[in-house]
């Protein structure tokens, strides 16, 4: 019986140790699942009518992108979908059917949507300068489509053109060029947020900008040189962040964020690998090595959800026009975004208790060792007790 009890204890101990060892590999090798919830409220406090027929963008939802890294489903919308289509940059969008086509003075409308996100493990090929190809190896069709002057890319700006060619000199290796551009921006542009995105000449002149501002500057410099590039926007699951409640645009926009951070980075075509992310502000390991901007970009984490691409649409101008429209007409927008993680970190007790698993594990092992100690102690005492002999 003692042997059986001892074997059972050892088996439990080994099982718990095996579980603990497998936590990290299983988590990193399997898909992760999230639910993203967005609530929006419009309020008209002005005298003019808010016409949603004229401003269809105000009732349009982005549907995120589906690719080898993620699959996103629109699982619920409090308003029915009128139509699904693609925007100027090819992003899938849905236009909601509002109860009324206008919002009169004193009226409001609310709606909410929920997305389910399945995020897959993400890996990049080994990235170094040796196999990187030259500018001449970039396909001409890609240059034509992603090196133009449309959108916020001020490719013809003299100061930006001079900067681009001063940085790269006579270099033709594409990855080396990208490294040099990353290093220059990292050293010369400080991080600072603004209420609306900046054009690249403003970021350069002010020597400051946030994630998408710096990405726009990098993209413009790439396009000037002839390297295809565009902007990508996404949402990051941020469980350790404090919920925020901020107001912008003279208090006409209020934003609540729970466990979420919106982010922007560049997508750059670098042969022979193709499209690679280049992140200037959210990089695991920092930018002491410029290649970290690619290999350790935020989007390489499963906690980042890719939302939309911007290659032709001038969303800097659009943001500024929307700001003026809301302020001038005394219109108000309230938004609340939240990401909830439902699957991804392995736990024998289910997803709800996954964060408690280390505590439970330590407690269980401690109790197990105490039990083994007392069993051994009891066994020794039994050996010390004399067994009386039977006399005939």
C-alpha positions in Angstrom: 0.0 0.0 0.0 2.9 2.3 0.8 4.5 1.7 -2.5 1.2 2.4 -4.3 0.7 5.6 -2.4 4.3 6.7 -3.0 4.0 6.0 -6.7 0.7 7.9 -6.9 2.3 11.0 -5.3 5.3 10.9 -7.6 3.0 10.5 -10.6 1.0 13.6 -9.5 4.2 15.6 -9.0 5.5 14.6 -12.5 2.1 15.5 -14.0 2.1 19.0 -12.5 5.7 19.5 -13.6 4.9 18.4 -17.1 1.9 20.8 -17.2 4.1 23.7 -16.1 6.7 22.9 -18.7 4.1 22.7 -21.5 2.4 26.0 -20.8 4.6 28.3 -22.9 5.1 26.0 -25.9 1.4 25.2 -26.2 0.5 28.8 -25.9 2.8 30.0 -28.5 2.1 27.2 -31.0 -1.7 27.4 -31.0 -4.3 29.9 -32.1 -5.6 32.6 -29.9 -9.2 33.9 -29.7 -10.6 37.3 -28.8 -13.9 39.1 -28.9 -13.7 42.8 -29.8 -16.7 45.0 -28.8 -17.3 48.5 -30.1 -20.1 50.9 -29.0 -20.9 54.1 -30.8 -23.2 57.0 -29.9 -24.1 60.0 -32.1 -25.7 63.1 -30.6 -26.8 66.3 -32.4 -26.7 69.4 -30.2 -26.6 71.8 -33.1 -29.2 73.4 -35.3 -28.3 71.6 -38.5 -29.4 68.2 -39.7 -26.9 65.3 -39.6 -27.5 63.7 -42.9 -26.3 60.1 -43.1 -27.2 59.7 -46.7 -24.7 62.4 -47.6 -22.1 61.1 -45.1 -22.2 57.4 -45.6 -18.9 57.0 -43.9 -20.5 57.8 -40.6 -22.5 54.6 -40.7 -19.7 52.4 -42.2 -17.9 49.6 -40.3 -14.5 48.2 -41.1 -14.6 44.4 -41.1 -10.9 43.8 -40.5 -8.9 41.6 -42.8 -8.7 37.8 -43.2 -5.4 36.2 -44.0 -3.0 33.5 -42.9 -2.4 35.3 -39.6 -6.0 35.9 -38.6 -9.7 35.3 -39.3 -12.2 37.8 -38.1 -16.0 37.4 -38.0 -18.7 40.0 -37.4 -20.8 38.1 -35.0 -23.3 40.8 -33.9 -24.6 44.2 -34.9 -27.4 46.0 -33.2 -28.3 47.6 -36.6 -28.8 45.5 -39.7 -26.2 45.7 -42.6 -27.4 47.5 -45.7 -24.6 46.4 -47.9 -21.0 45.0 -47.9 -18.4 46.3 -50.2 -14.8 47.4 -50.5 -13.3 50.9 -49.9 -10.8 52.7 -52.0 -7.9 50.7 -50.6 -9.7 47.3 -51.0 -10.6 46.9 -47.3 -13.9 45.1 -46.7 -16.5 47.4 -45.1 -20.2 47.2 -44.1 -22.7 50.0 -44.4 -25.3 49.9 -41.6 -29.0 50.6 -42.1 -29.9 53.4 -39.7 -33.5 53.8 -38.6 -33.6 57.3 -40.0 -31.5 58.9 -42.7 -31.0 62.1 -40.7 -30.3 63.1 -37.1 -32.2 66.2 -36.1 -31.3 68.7 -33.3 -31.5 67.0 -29.9 -31.7 63.5 -31.3 -29.2 60.7 -30.8 -28.6 57.2 -32.1 -26.6 54.3 -30.6 -25.2 51.1 -32.1 -22.7 48.4 -31.2 -20.9 45.6 -33.0 -19.0 42.5 -31.8 -16.2 40.8 -33.7 -14.7 37.4 -33.1 -11.0 37.1 -33.8 -9.0 33.9 -34.3 -5.3 34.8 -34.3 -2.8 32.3 -35.6 0.9 31.9 -34.7 3.0 34.3 -36.6 6.5 33.8 -37.9 8.8 35.7 -40.3 11.6 34.3 -42.4 15.2 35.0 -41.3 15.8 38.6 -42.2 19.4 39.8 -42.9 21.1 42.0 -45.5 23.0 39.2 -47.4 20.0 37.8 -49.3 18.3 41.1 -49.7 18.0 42.3 -53.3 18.5 45.6 -54.9 16.0 48.3 -56.0 16.1 47.0 -59.6 14.6 43.7 -58.3 11.3 45.3 -57.2 8.5 44.5 -59.7 7.5 47.5 -61.8 3.7 46.9 -61.2 4.2 47.2 -57.5 6.2 50.4 -57.9 3.5 51.8 -60.0 0.7 50.9 -57.5 2.5 51.7 -54.2 5.0 54.5 -55.0 2.6 57.2 -56.2 1.7 60.5 -54.8 -1.9 59.7 -53.8 -3.1 59.7 -50.2 -1.0 61.4 -47.6 2.3 60.5 -49.3 3.9 63.8 -50.3 6.3 62.2 -52.7 7.0 65.5 -54.6 7.9 67.5 -51.5 11.4 69.0 -52.0 12.5 68.7 -48.4 11.4 65.1 -48.1 13.1 64.1 -51.4 16.3 65.7 -50.3 16.1 63.9 -47.0 15.5 60.5 -48.6 18.5 60.7 -50.9 20.8 62.2 -48.3 20.0 59.3 -46.0 20.6 56.5 -48.6 23.4 58.0 -50.6 24.3 55.5 -53.3 23.0 52.4 -51.5 20.8 50.1 -53.6 20.3 47.1 -51.2 16.7 47.4 -50.2 17.0 46.1 -46.7 20.0 48.3 -46.0 18.1 51.3 -47.2 15.2 50.5 -44.9 17.6 50.0 -41.9 19.1 53.5 -42.6 15.7 55.1 -42.8 14.6 53.4 -39.6 17.8 54.5 -37.8 17.4 58.2 -39.0 13.7 58.4 -37.9 14.5 56.8 -34.6 17.3 59.2 -33.9 15.6 62.4 -35.1 11.8 62.1 -34.6 10.5 62.0 -31.0 7.2 60.4 -30.1 4.3 62.8 -29.5 0.6 62.3 -30.1 -1.7 64.8 -31.9 -5.4 65.1 -32.2 -5.3 64.4 -35.9 -2.6 62.6 -38.0 0.2 64.6 -39.5 1.4 64.9 -43.1 5.1 63.7 -43.5 6.4 67.2 -44.1 4.8 68.3 -40.8 6.4 65.4 -38.9 9.7 66.3 -40.5 9.4 70.0 -39.7 8.2 69.5 -36.1 10.5 66.5 -35.6 7.8 64.7 -33.7 4.9 62.4 -34.3 3.1 59.3 -33.0 2.9 55.8 -34.5 1.1 56.5 -37.7 2.8 59.9 -38.2 6.2 58.3 -38.1 5.0 55.4 -40.3 3.7 57.9 -42.9 7.0 59.6 -42.9 8.8 56.3 -43.5 6.4 55.3 -46.2 6.8 58.6 -48.0 10.6 58.3 -48.0 10.3 54.7 -49.3 8.0 55.8 -52.1 10.4 58.6 -53.1 13.2 56.1 -53.5 10.9 53.7 -55.4 10.2 51.1 -52.6 6.5 50.2 -52.4 5.0 50.9 -49.1 1.6 51.6 -47.4 0.1 52.1 -43.9 -1.5 49.4 -41.9 -3.7 50.0 -38.8 -4.6 47.5 -36.1 -5.7 47.0 -32.5 -3.6 45.5 -29.8 -4.9 43.4 -26.9 -3.5 45.2 -23.8 -4.7 43.4 -20.7 -2.4 45.3 -18.3 -3.4 48.7 -19.5 -5.5 51.0 -17.4 -8.9 51.7 -19.0 -8.9 55.2 -20.5 -11.6 57.8 -20.9 -10.3 60.7 -23.1 -11.9 63.6 -24.9 -10.7 65.1 -28.2 -11.6 67.7 -30.8 -12.8 70.3 -28.2 -14.7 67.6 -26.3 -16.8 66.6 -29.4 -15.4 63.1 -29.3 -15.1 60.9 -26.2 -13.2 57.6 -26.4 -13.2 54.8 -23.8 -10.7 52.1 -24.3 -10.6 48.8 -22.3 -7.7 46.4 -22.8 -7.1 47.8 -26.2 -4.6 50.1 -27.9 -4.9 51.2 -31.5 -1.6 51.3 -33.5 -0.2 52.0 -36.9 2.9 50.7 -38.8 4.3 50.6 -42.3 4.2 47.7 -44.7 7.2 47.7 -47.0 8.0 45.5 -50.0 11.5 44.1 -49.5 12.7 41.5 -52.0 13.1 38.5 -51.8 10.7 38.3 -48.8 7.9 40.5 -50.2 5.7 42.6 -47.8 7.2 43.0 -44.3 6.0 45.1 -41.4 8.2 48.0 -40.3 7.2 49.4 -36.8 8.9 52.5 -35.5 7.2 52.9 -32.1 6.0 49.6 -30.7 9.0 47.2 -31.0 9.8 44.3 -28.7 13.5 44.8 -27.8 13.7 48.4 -28.9 15.5 49.8 -32.0 19.1 49.5 -31.0 19.1 47.0 -33.8 17.0 48.6 -36.6 16.0 45.1 -37.9 13.9 44.8 -34.7 11.5 47.1 -36.3 10.7 44.2 -38.7 11.3 41.0 -36.8 9.9 42.2 -33.5 7.2 44.5 -34.8 4.0 44.6 -32.7 2.1 42.9 -35.5 4.2 39.8 -35.2 2.4 39.1 -31.9 -0.9 37.3 -31.9 -2.2 40.0 -29.6 -2.2 42.4 -32.6 -5.3 42.4 -34.8 -4.8 43.8 -38.3 -7.6 46.2 -39.2 -7.1 47.9 -42.5 -4.6 49.1 -45.1 -4.2 52.7 -46.3 -2.5 53.1 -49.6 -4.5 55.6 -51.7 -7.0 57.2 -49.3 -5.9 60.5 -47.7 -7.0 59.8 -44.2 -5.0 62.8 -42.8 -7.3 65.1 -44.7 -10.3 63.0 -43.9 -9.6 63.2 -40.2 -9.2 67.0 -40.3 -12.4 67.4 -42.3 -14.4 65.2 -39.8 -13.0 67.2 -36.9 -14.2 70.5 -38.5 -17.6 69.0 -39.4 -18.3 67.9 -35.8 -17.1 71.1 -34.2 -18.8 73.5 -36.7 -22.2 71.7 -36.4 -22.0 71.0 -32.7 -22.2 67.2 -33.1 -20.9 64.7 -30.6 -19.5 61.2 -30.9 -18.9 58.7 -28.0 -17.0 55.5 -28.7 -16.1 52.6 -26.4 -13.8 49.8 -27.6 -12.8 46.6 -25.7 -11.0 43.4 -26.4 -11.6 40.3 -24.3 -9.3 37.3 -24.7 -11.2 34.0 -24.5 -8.7 31.4 -25.6 -5.0 31.1 -26.0 -3.2 30.4 -22.8 -3.4 26.7 -21.9 -4.9 25.8 -18.5 -6.3 22.6 -17.1 -8.9 24.7 -15.2 -10.4 26.6 -18.3 -9.9 30.1 -19.6 -11.5 31.9 -16.7 -8.9 30.5 -14.2 -5.9 30.6 -16.5 -4.3 33.5 -14.6 -4.7 31.7 -11.3 -3.0 28.6 -12.7 0.6 29.4 -11.4 -0.8 30.0 -7.9 -2.9 26.8 -8.0 0.1 24.8 -9.3 2.4 26.0 -6.5 -0.2 25.4 -3.8 -0.9 21.9 -5.1 2.8 20.9 -5.3 3.3 22.3 -1.8 0.4 20.3 -0.3 1.7 17.2 -2.2 5.2 17.6 -0.7 3.7 18.0 2.8 1.7 14.9 2.3 4.7 12.9 1.2 6.7 14.2 4.2 4.0 13.0 6.7 3.7 9.7 5.0 7.4 9.1 5.2 7.4 10.2 8.9 4.5 7.9 9.8 6.2 5.0 8.0 9.4 5.5 10.2 7.3 5.6 13.4 5.6 2.4 12.5 9.0 0.7 12.0 10.0 1.8 15.5 6.9 0.2 17.3 7.7 -3.3 18.5 5.3 -6.0 17.3 4.4 -8.3 20.2 5.0 -12.0 19.6 2.3 -14.5 19.9 2.8 -17.2 22.6 1.3 -20.6 22.3 
